[in-house]
Amino acid sequence: MSMRLVCLTSALALTTGFAQADQSFNRIASFPVVKNMAEGEDTTRESSPEIIDVTADGMTLVYTDSPLGALGLIDISDAANPAPKGNIALPGEPTSVAVIGSIAYVGVNTSESYTQPSGRLMAFDAATGAEVGACDIGGQPDSLAKSKDGAFVSVAIENERDEDLNDGVIPQLPAGNLVMVNTTDGGLDCASMKMVDLTGLAEIAGSDPEPEYVSINGLGETVITLQENNHMVVVSKEGDVLNHFSAGAVDLDGIDATDERGAMTFTESQKGRLREPDAVTWIDDTHFATANEGDYNGGSRGWTIFNKDGTVVYDSGVDFEHAIIQIGHYPDKRSDAKGVEPESVTFGEFDGTPYVFVGAERASVVGVYDVTDPANPVLTQLLPSGTGPEGYVTIPERGLLVSANEKDLIEDGGARAHVMLFEQQDAPAVYPHLTSEGMDELTGWGAISGMVADADGMIYAVNDSFYGFQPSIFKIDPSQTPARIIDVIRIHRANGDAAQKLDLEGITLDGNGGFYVASEGRTERAIPHAIYHVTKDGLIKTNKGEITIPPALMNVEKRFGFEGITKVGDTLWMAVQREWKDDPKNLVKLVSYNIETKEWGAVHYPKAEPDTGWVGLSEITAHGDYVYIIERDNQNDHRAVSKKIYRVALSEMVPAPLGGELPVVTKEEVRDLLPDLKSTGGYVLDKVEGLAILEDGTAWVSTDNDGVDDSSGETMFWSFKVE
């Protein structure tokens, strides 16, 4: 068999929303930071890379790990194969790090309470792990930055508020400030410390500045964001306030501002939305960029370039969020708050081109902008990161961009936290694999589950119950790169309302322009195990269009039901994900329903027995003389063991009556999907959910991104040939 991954063709050249690019950033490696724990340590503990920097030789990454109270080290001498270098234990919570030479300067929060904040600026030799200096900085540190010449560091002393006190409203003293400390050869000069008073500057709670982030330009000027105060301050290297101004507000149109938990509707507005910037980075000695994450009162869902005199040079408005919506990364559960939530912003010049990298925390996406003209930045790429990108570092001399993704989903059985490496290459862009860019109406999508191919080469896919108020069928043109969603059919009832109580996990053609869709039941949520007949316009006909399972199945049902549906002649076949009450261990049902005779039946399919977690079925598709079945475990990243496609000969698909002994079919392995899932440098995604096979034998496979809810939001969509 031959395999063709869609990632081998440029996602940019054919996507009008992006700029044409001679070079592209592509992910080459992902490092799960749990691997930095020593042998014998409890690896079930949370571990989280947040702020990250690199040694001067570009070979060792250094990141803060707040849950572990440590600095983590990664050997990237071979960037495509990062290796653990262990952790350095700290006497408190690390909040930020900056590396000068091989010395890592880290802010350590040692506060006893919100009203008694304290902290230290510490220095460690990254080569040996030895402490080489420490200063008491008088409060709780947040961001830390190094000057271009390495002569000093600036530390934002936030003295953060208690969010449970007075609903988190400031002022809540003591006030924060800026601390500046000179460095020495391999250490710190604590006697040189300057404390810069920032009170009385902001219009919002001026008595309680809460510095969030700092950056230093080539003139030694420090720019500081006061996020909760919606204010910016520029300070000279001598410690004098040179300028300060409000970060301002933005009018947002064409957004989803309602947290309805299950539909993406981009028809709403927010007027006068405060920017409330988090991260900031200098672009040159005159301009800096902010990521406008927001706090309680704001968050403009985008990013801004300011002149240091306070002039707004550029604001992305809703453009950044709209681009993210089109690639399926929109976090619908954040609609009423801050949307994609840009939190980080980093600058780097690669081969003479200045770039700003904007990280959207909730969308788990990195936007790559060419800022050759600061008044007209050009979005060149959107890169997939791990879950919750927090910090970045650029290594231009090696052509590398590195993201630290802080979300560790160990408690939810999800992916561990990762550091990801991207390389600038003379190659087409790998991501995205699927987009709705080009549609007349802005169309969000996600949680792709079942798929089916049509004779004209188009693919239809359904979304699952995450979008409970917007069940949809997406029409995909896989001949384009990236593959394009070119139409959407909203599934509805006779009264025109969106059909609810569905968990769509499979779709097949009815042969007359319509569809049969399979819904995985959830009895405790009143979601029935059922098949629905849907017209080409998305209508479920009353009564006639709903086929519920018979008592023989209902009496033994469990939560993990139909995952996929296919049609062979007059018979619908549905794959049941896991064993039901009457199934022997590791035997699951392939259930049949004859459309003409209304008869139900089944065969047994032998699935693998997992060492960890569970293994189940997630798709069934008929092609030629076989049905093809996705069988997968529920493990992510380096823990994933089995993601495979098998096939069963149609000659064996002879259903027996329900309630009795069922024949066991023979399966044949077609493809191990783990190499495919590792091919783009990311961690292995859990949910391989969709399989569609074109008439020429081209098989397309997709992953389910869980609607970007406790997920990286990444969707893989790729193809290979079957015999």
C-alpha positions in Angstrom: 0.0 0.0 0.0 1.1 3.6 -0.6 0.3 6.4 1.7 -0.1 10.1 1.0 -0.4 12.5 3.9 -2.1 15.7 3.1 0.5 17.5 5.3 3.0 17.1 2.4 1.3 19.9 0.5 1.1 23.6 1.4 -1.9 24.7 3.4 -1.0 28.3 2.5 -0.6 28.7 -1.2 -4.2 27.6 -1.8 -5.7 29.5 1.1 -6.5 33.1 0.4 -6.7 34.0 4.0 -3.0 33.5 4.4 0.0 35.1 2.7 2.1 33.2 0.1 5.3 32.1 1.8 8.6 30.8 0.5 9.3 29.2 3.8 7.1 27.7 6.5 7.3 26.8 10.1 6.5 23.2 10.7 6.4 21.2 13.9 9.3 18.7 14.2 9.1 17.4 17.8 7.0 17.3 20.9 8.5 16.6 24.4 6.2 15.5 27.3 7.7 17.2 30.3 6.8 14.3 32.6 9.9 12.7 31.1 12.0 15.1 33.1 10.9 13.4 36.3 13.6 11.2 37.9 13.3 7.5 38.0 11.0 6.5 40.9 9.2 9.8 41.0 5.4 9.9 41.0 4.6 10.6 37.4 0.9 11.0 38.0 1.6 14.4 39.5 0.8 17.4 37.5 3.7 18.9 35.5 3.4 22.1 33.6 5.9 24.0 31.3 4.9 27.7 31.4 7.6 30.3 30.6 10.6 29.1 28.5 14.0 30.3 27.4 17.1 28.9 25.9 20.9 29.0 26.7 23.0 31.2 24.5 24.3 28.3 22.5 20.8 27.4 21.6 21.1 23.8 22.8 19.3 23.7 26.2 15.7 24.8 26.9 14.9 26.0 30.4 11.3 26.3 31.5 9.4 27.0 34.7 7.2 24.2 36.2 4.9 25.7 38.8 3.2 22.5 40.0 6.5 20.8 40.6 8.2 23.9 42.0 11.1 23.4 39.6 13.1 24.5 36.5 13.0 21.9 33.8 15.8 21.4 31.3 15.6 19.9 27.8 18.5 19.0 25.5 17.7 20.1 22.0 21.2 19.6 20.4 19.2 17.3 18.1 16.1 19.4 17.7 14.0 16.7 16.2 14.7 14.4 19.1 14.6 16.5 22.4 15.9 14.7 25.4 15.3 15.1 29.2 18.0 16.9 31.3 16.0 16.8 34.5 14.6 19.3 36.9 16.1 21.8 39.4 14.2 22.0 42.6 13.3 25.5 43.8 12.2 26.9 47.2 8.9 28.1 45.9 6.8 28.6 42.8 8.7 29.6 39.7 6.8 32.3 37.7 9.2 33.2 34.9 12.7 32.6 33.6 15.3 34.3 31.4 18.6 32.9 30.4 21.8 34.9 29.9 24.7 32.7 28.6 24.2 29.5 30.6 22.7 31.3 33.7 19.0 30.9 34.2 17.4 33.8 36.1 14.1 32.8 37.7 11.4 34.6 39.7 10.3 32.5 42.6 7.1 33.2 44.5 7.4 32.5 48.2 4.3 34.4 49.3 2.5 33.4 52.5 -0.7 35.1 51.5 -2.1 37.7 49.1 -1.6 40.4 51.8 2.0 39.3 52.6 3.5 38.7 49.2 7.2 37.8 48.9 9.6 36.5 46.4 13.1 36.0 45.2 15.1 36.5 42.1 17.4 33.5 41.8 20.2 32.5 39.4 21.2 28.9 38.5 23.9 27.5 36.3 21.9 25.5 33.7 24.9 23.3 33.0 25.4 22.1 36.6 22.1 23.0 38.3 24.0 25.0 41.0 22.5 28.1 42.6 24.8 31.1 41.9 22.9 34.0 43.2 19.6 35.2 44.9 18.0 38.5 45.8 15.0 39.3 47.9 12.8 41.3 45.6 10.1 42.3 48.1 7.0 40.9 46.5 5.4 38.3 44.3 7.1 38.1 40.9 5.4 37.4 37.7 7.2 38.1 34.4 10.9 38.5 34.0 12.9 39.8 31.0 16.6 40.2 30.2 18.2 43.2 28.5 19.7 42.7 25.0 23.2 43.1 26.3 22.5 40.9 29.3 23.5 43.6 31.8 20.3 43.6 33.8 16.9 41.9 34.3 13.5 43.5 34.9 10.9 41.8 37.0 7.2 42.6 37.2 6.2 42.4 40.8 2.5 41.7 40.5 1.3 41.1 44.1 -1.7 39.5 42.5 -5.2 40.0 43.9 -7.3 37.4 45.7 -10.0 36.5 43.1 -12.3 35.3 45.9 -12.3 38.6 47.7 -14.8 41.2 46.5 -15.2 39.2 43.3 -11.6 39.9 42.5 -12.2 43.6 42.0 -9.1 45.8 42.6 -7.7 47.7 44.3 -6.4 45.1 46.7 -3.2 46.2 48.4 -0.2 45.9 48.6 0.5 47.4 45.2 2.9 45.9 42.7 5.9 47.5 41.1 8.9 47.0 38.8 12.2 45.7 40.0 15.4 46.0 38.0 18.6 44.2 39.0 22.0 44.2 37.4 23.6 40.9 36.5 27.3 39.9 37.1 29.5 37.3 35.4 27.4 34.3 36.4 25.3 35.9 39.1 23.4 38.9 40.5 24.3 42.3 42.0 21.5 42.6 44.6 22.9 46.0 45.7 22.1 47.5 42.3 18.4 46.8 42.7 16.0 49.6 41.6 12.3 49.5 42.6 10.2 51.5 40.2 6.9 52.9 41.7 4.0 52.4 39.3 1.1 53.8 41.4 -0.9 56.7 40.4 -0.6 56.1 36.6 -3.6 54.1 35.6 -7.1 55.4 35.5 -8.4 52.0 36.7 -7.4 51.3 40.3 -4.3 53.5 40.0 -3.4 52.8 43.7 -3.0 49.1 42.9 -1.0 48.5 39.8 -0.6 44.8 39.0 2.3 44.4 36.6 1.8 41.4 34.4 4.5 41.2 31.8 7.7 42.9 30.8 10.0 43.2 27.7 13.2 45.1 27.1 14.2 46.8 23.9 17.7 47.6 22.4 17.7 50.9 24.3 17.3 49.2 27.6 13.7 50.4 27.9 11.3 48.2 29.8 7.6 48.1 28.7 5.2 46.8 31.3 1.6 45.7 31.0 -0.7 46.4 33.9 -3.3 43.9 32.8 -6.0 44.4 35.4 -5.5 48.2 35.1 -5.7 48.2 31.3 -2.6 50.3 31.2 0.9 50.3 29.6 4.1 51.8 31.1 7.5 52.4 29.5 10.5 52.8 31.9 14.1 53.8 31.0 17.1 51.6 31.9 17.8 54.1 34.7 14.3 53.4 36.2 12.5 56.5 35.2 8.9 56.4 33.8 9.2 57.6 30.2 5.6 57.3 29.2 2.3 55.6 30.3 -1.1 55.3 28.7 -4.3 53.3 28.6 -4.3 50.2 26.5 -7.7 51.3 25.3 -10.8 49.4 24.0 -12.0 47.7 20.8 -15.5 47.3 19.2 -15.9 43.6 18.3 -18.5 42.5 15.6 -19.1 39.1 14.1 -18.3 37.1 17.3 -20.1 34.5 19.3 -20.6 36.1 22.7 -23.1 33.7 24.2 -22.0 30.7 26.2 -24.8 28.3 25.1 -22.6 25.2 25.3 -23.1 23.7 21.9 -23.5 26.1 18.9 -21.2 28.5 17.1 -23.1 31.6 15.9 -20.9 34.5 14.9 -23.5 37.2 14.7 -23.0 39.1 18.0 -21.1 42.1 19.1 -19.2 43.6 22.1 -18.7 47.3 22.1 -15.9 49.1 24.0 -14.2 45.8 25.0 -11.1 46.7 27.1 -7.9 45.1 25.7 -6.4 44.3 29.1 -3.2 43.0 27.6 -1.2 40.1 29.1 2.1 39.4 27.3 4.1 42.1 25.5 7.1 42.1 23.3 9.2 44.7 21.6 9.3 44.5 17.8 12.0 47.2 17.5 13.0 50.2 19.7 9.8 52.0 18.9 7.0 49.5 18.6 5.8 46.7 20.8 3.0 44.1 20.5 0.5 43.0 23.1 -1.6 39.9 23.4 -5.0 41.1 24.7 -6.1 38.2 26.9 -8.4 40.2 29.1 -9.5 39.9 32.7 -12.9 40.3 34.3 -13.8 43.4 32.4 -12.2 42.8 29.0 -10.3 40.8 26.5 -10.5 41.9 22.9 -9.7 38.4 21.4 -6.8 39.8 19.4 -3.5 41.6 19.5 -2.2 45.1 19.1 0.9 46.9 18.0 1.6 50.2 19.8 4.1 52.9 19.3 5.8 53.6 22.6 4.3 57.1 22.4 0.9 55.5 23.0 -0.4 55.5 19.4 -2.2 52.3 18.2 -0.3 51.3 15.0 -2.3 48.1 14.4 -5.1 46.1 15.9 -6.2 42.7 14.7 -9.8 43.2 15.7 -11.6 39.9 15.1 -9.4 38.8 12.2 -7.2 36.6 14.4 -10.2 34.8 16.0 -11.9 34.4 12.6 -8.9 32.7 11.1 -8.8 30.3 14.1 -12.5 29.6 13.7 -12.0 28.5 10.1 -9.4 25.8 11.1 -11.6 24.3 13.7 -9.9 25.6 16.8 -12.6 27.8 18.2 -13.3 27.1 21.9 -17.1 27.5 22.0 -17.2 27.2 25.8 -15.3 30.5 26.0 -17.8 32.4 23.9 -19.2 34.5 26.7 -15.7 35.3 28.1 -12.6 35.9 26.0 -13.0 33.7 23.0 -9.7 32.3 21.7 -7.9 34.3 24.5 -4.6 35.5 23.1 -2.2 35.3 26.0 1.3 35.2 24.7 3.2 37.2 22.1 6.9 36.7 21.1 9.2 38.4 18.5 11.9 36.8 16.4 13.7 37.7 13.2 14.3 34.8 10.8 16.5 35.3 7.7 15.8 39.1 7.8 12.1 38.8 8.2 10.6 40.1 11.5 7.8 37.9 12.9 5.4 38.2 15.8 4.1 34.9 17.2 0.7 35.2 18.9 -0.4 32.4 21.1 -4.1 31.8 21.7 -4.3 30.0 25.0 -7.8 28.5 24.8 -7.6 27.7 21.0 -4.1 26.1 21.4 -2.9 27.9 18.2 0.1 30.0 17.4 -0.4 32.8 14.8 2.7 33.7 12.7 2.7 37.3 11.5 5.2 39.0 9.2 5.6 42.5 10.7 7.9 44.0 8.1 5.4 46.8 8.1 4.2 47.2 11.7 1.1 49.0 10.5 0.1 46.1 8.2 1.1 42.7 9.7 0.4 39.7 7.5 -0.8 36.4 8.9 1.3 33.7 7.2 0.5 30.6 9.2 -1.5 29.1 12.1 0.4 26.4 13.9 -1.1 23.7 16.2 0.4 23.7 19.7 -0.2 21.5 22.7 -3.0 22.4 25.0 -2.8 25.8 26.6 0.2 27.5 25.1 1.8 29.8 27.6 5.4 30.7 26.7 7.5 30.9 23.6 11.2 31.3 22.7 12.7 31.9 19.3 16.1 30.5 18.2 16.6 32.2 14.8 20.1 31.0 14.4 18.8 27.5 14.3 15.5 28.4 12.6 13.5 27.2 15.6 10.4 28.4 17.4 9.5 26.7 20.7 6.2 26.7 22.6 5.6 25.7 26.2 2.1 24.3 26.6 1.0 24.3 30.2 -2.2 22.3 30.4 -1.6 18.8 31.9 -4.7 16.7 31.5 -3.6 13.8 33.6 -6.6 14.1 36.0 -9.0 13.8 33.0 -7.1 11.0 31.3 -6.0 13.4 28.6 -2.7 14.4 27.1 0.2 15.4 29.3 1.8 18.8 29.0 4.3 19.3 26.2 7.0 21.5 24.9 6.8 21.7 21.1 9.5 22.6 18.5 8.9 24.1 15.1 11.4 24.6 12.4 11.5 27.1 9.6 11.8 25.0 6.4 12.1 25.4 2.7 8.9 23.3 2.5 5.1 23.8 2.3 3.1 24.3 5.5 1.8 21.1 7.2 -1.1 22.7 9.1 -4.1 23.0 8.8 -5.3 19.8 7.3 -8.9 21.0 7.1 -10.5 24.5 6.8 -13.8 26.2 6.1 -11.9 29.2 4.7 -13.6 30.4 1.5 -17.2 29.7 2.5 -19.6 32.6 2.0 -20.5 32.6 5.7 -18.0 32.3 8.5 -18.4 28.7 9.6 -17.0 27.1 12.7 -16.5 23.4 13.0 -15.0 20.7 15.3 -15.6 17.4 17.0 -15.6 15.6 13.6 -16.7 12.0 14.2 -18.2 9.8 11.4 -17.5 10.2 7.7 -18.7 8.8 4.4 -17.5 9.3 0.8 -19.8 10.1 -2.1 -19.3 8.9 -5.7 -18.3 12.4 -6.8 -15.3 12.4 -4.6 -16.8 14.5 -1.8 -16.8 13.5 1.8 -19.6 14.1 4.4 -18.8 14.3 8.1 -20.9 14.8 11.2 -20.1 16.5 14.5 -20.8 14.9 17.8 -22.8 15.9 20.9 -20.3 18.7 21.9 -22.4 20.8 19.5 -25.7 19.7 21.0 -27.6 22.7 19.7 -26.0 22.6 16.3 -25.8 19.1 14.9 -24.3 19.3 11.4 -23.2 17.5 8.3 -20.1 19.1 6.7 -19.4 18.6 3.0 -15.7 18.3 2.5 -13.7 18.6 -0.8 -10.6 16.5 -0.1 -9.1 17.3 -3.5 -7.9 20.7 -2.3 -5.0 21.3 0.1 -5.9 21.8 2.8 -9.1 19.9 2.4 -12.0 22.4 2.4 -15.4 22.4 4.0 -17.5 23.8 1.2 -21.0 23.4 2.7 -22.8 22.7 5.9 -26.2 21.0 6.4 -27.8 21.8 9.8 -29.8 18.8 11.1 -33.3 19.9 12.2 -36.8 18.7 13.0 -40.0 19.5 11.1 -40.6 22.8 13.0 -37.2 24.0 11.8 -35.5 23.9 15.2 -32.1 22.2 15.5 -32.5 18.6 16.4 -31.4 17.9 19.9 -30.6 14.8 22.1 -28.3 13.6 19.4 -24.7 12.3 19.7 -23.8 11.8 16.0 -21.0 9.3 15.6 -21.6 7.9 12.1 -23.0 8.8 8.7 -23.7 6.9 5.5 -25.5 7.7 2.2 -29.1 6.6 1.7 -28.6 6.3 -2.1 -31.2 9.0 -2.8 -29.4 12.1 -1.9 -30.0 11.8 1.9 -28.2 10.2 4.8 -28.5 7.8 7.6 -26.8 9.0 10.8 -26.0 6.9 13.9 -26.4 8.5 17.3 -24.6 7.0 20.3 -27.1 6.8 23.2 -26.7 8.1 26.7 -29.7 6.9 28.7 -29.0 9.0 31.8 -29.1 12.1 29.6 -32.2 11.0 27.7 -30.2 10.5 24.5 -31.5 7.4 22.7 -29.4 4.8 20.9 -30.9 5.4 17.4 -30.5 5.7 13.7 -31.9 8.8 11.9 -32.9 9.2 8.3 -32.0 12.7 7.2 -33.0 14.4 4.0 -30.4 16.2 1.8 -31.5 19.4 3.5 -31.0 18.1 7.0 -34.6 17.3 7.9 -35.4 14.4 10.2 -38.9 13.3 9.3 -41.2 12.9 12.3 -41.4 9.3 13.5 -40.5 7.8 10.2 -37.1 9.3 10.3 -36.1 7.8 13.7 -35.2 4.2 14.1 -34.7 3.3 17.8 -33.0 0.1 18.9 -35.2 -2.9 19.7 -35.8 -4.3 23.3 -33.3 -7.1 22.7 -30.6 -4.4 22.5 -32.1 -1.9 24.9 -32.2 -4.5 27.7 -28.4 -4.9 27.4 -27.3 -1.4 26.4 -24.5 0.6 27.9 -23.3 4.1 27.4 -20.7 3.2 24.7 -23.0 2.6 21.7 -23.0 3.1 17.9 -19.8 4.5 16.6 -20.1 4.5 12.9 -22.7 3.4 10.3 -22.4 2.0 6.8 -24.9 0.7 4.2 -24.5 -2.6 2.3 -27.4 -3.2 0.0 -30.6 -2.9 2.1 -28.7 -3.4 5.3 -27.3 -0.8 7.7 -24.3 -1.9 9.8 -23.4 -0.1 13.0 -20.3 -0.7 15.1 -20.8 -0.7 18.9 -17.9 0.9 20.6 -17.4 -1.4 23.6 -19.0 -4.5 25.1 -22.6 -4.3 26.2 -24.0 -6.4 29.1 -24.4 -9.6 27.2 -21.1 -9.5 25.3 -18.2 -11.8 26.3 -15.0 -9.9 27.1 -13.3 -8.3 24.1 -16.2 -9.2 21.8 -18.2 -6.3 20.5 -21.3 -6.2 18.3 -21.6 -5.2 14.7 -25.3 -4.6 14.6 -27.4 -4.9 11.4 -30.7 -3.4 10.5 -32.5 -4.3 7.2 -34.3 -1.2 5.9 -36.9 -3.2 4.0 -37.7 -6.0 6.4 -37.1 -4.0 9.6 -35.1 -7.0 11.0 -32.3 -6.5 13.5 -29.3 -8.8 13.9 -25.6 -8.8 14.8 -22.2 -10.5 14.6 -19.4 -10.4 17.1 -16.1 -8.6 16.3 -12.9 -9.6 18.3 -11.2 -6.4 19.6 -7.8 -6.2 21.2 -7.4 -6.5 25.0 -5.6 -3.4 26.3 -2.9 -3.2 28.9 -4.0 0.3 30.0 -7.4 2.0 29.6 -9.8 0.5 27.0 -9.9 -0.4 23.4 -13.1 0.1 21.3 -14.4 0.7 17.8 -14.9 4.1 16.4 -16.0 3.7 12.7 -17.2 1.3 10.1 -17.1 1.9 6.4 -18.0 -0.5 3.5 -15.7 -0.6 0.4 -15.5 -3.3 -2.2 -15.8 -6.7 -0.6 -15.1 -5.6 2.9 -16.1 -3.4 5.8 -13.2 -1.4 7.3 -13.2 -0.7 11.0 -11.2 1.7 13.2 -10.2 0.1 16.4 -8.4 2.3 18.9 -7.4 2.6 22.5 -8.2 5.7 24.6 -4.6 6.7 25.2 -2.9 9.9 24.2 0.7 10.9 23.4 3.6 8.6 24.3 1.2 6.3 26.1 -0.8 5.4 23.0 -0.5 1.7 22.0 -3.1 0.8 19.4 -4.7 2.9 16.7 -5.5 0.6 13.7 -7.7 -0.1 10.8 -8.9 -3.6 10.2 -11.2 -5.1 7.6 -13.8 -7.9 7.6 -14.9 -9.7 4.5 -18.6 -9.0 3.6 -19.0 -12.8 3.1 -18.6 -13.1 6.9 -21.1 -10.4 7.7 -24.0 -12.7 8.1 -26.1 -11.5 11.0 -27.6 -13.8 13.6 -30.8 -13.0 15.6 -30.3 -10.8 18.7 -30.4 -12.5 22.1 -28.6 -15.7 21.0 -25.1 -16.7 20.2 -23.5 -14.6 17.6 -21.0 -15.6 15.0 -17.5 -14.2 15.4 -16.0 -12.6 12.3 -12.4 -12.7 11.3 -10.5 -9.4 11.1 -7.4 -8.5 9.0 -5.1 -5.6 9.8 -5.0 -3.0 7.1 -3.0 -0.2 8.6 -1.3 0.8 11.9 -2.2 4.5 12.3 0.4 5.3 14.9 3.1 6.3 12.4 0.6 8.6 10.7 -0.4 10.2 13.9 3.3 10.9 14.7 4.1 12.2 11.3 3.5 15.8 12.0 5.8 16.1 15.0 2.9 16.3 17.5 1.9 13.9 20.2 -0.5 11.0 19.3 -4.1 12.2 19.3 -6.5 9.9 21.1 -9.7 10.0 19.0 -9.3 8.6 15.5 -13.0 8.7 14.7 -13.7 9.1 10.9 -13.0 6.9 7.9 -14.2 7.5 4.4 -13.1 5.5 1.3 -13.4 6.9 -2.2 -14.3 4.7 -5.1 -10.6 4.6 -6.2 -9.6 3.2 -2.8 -8.3 6.4 -1.3 -9.1 6.2 2.4 -9.4 9.4 4.4 -9.0 9.4 8.1 -9.9 12.1 10.6 -9.5 12.8 14.3 -12.0 14.3 16.8 -10.8 17.4 18.6 -13.5 17.3 21.3 -14.7 20.8 20.3 -11.4 22.2 21.7 -12.6 21.4 25.3 -9.6 20.2 27.3 -8.0 19.4 24.0 -5.4 20.9 21.8 -8.1 21.4 19.1 -5.9 19.8 16.5 -7.7 17.9 13.8 -5.7 15.5 11.6 -7.2 14.7 8.2 -5.1 12.5 5.9 -5.2 9.8 3.3 -3.7 6.5 2.1 -4.6 3.9 -0.5 -6.3 0.6 0.4 -5.9 -2.5 -1.8 
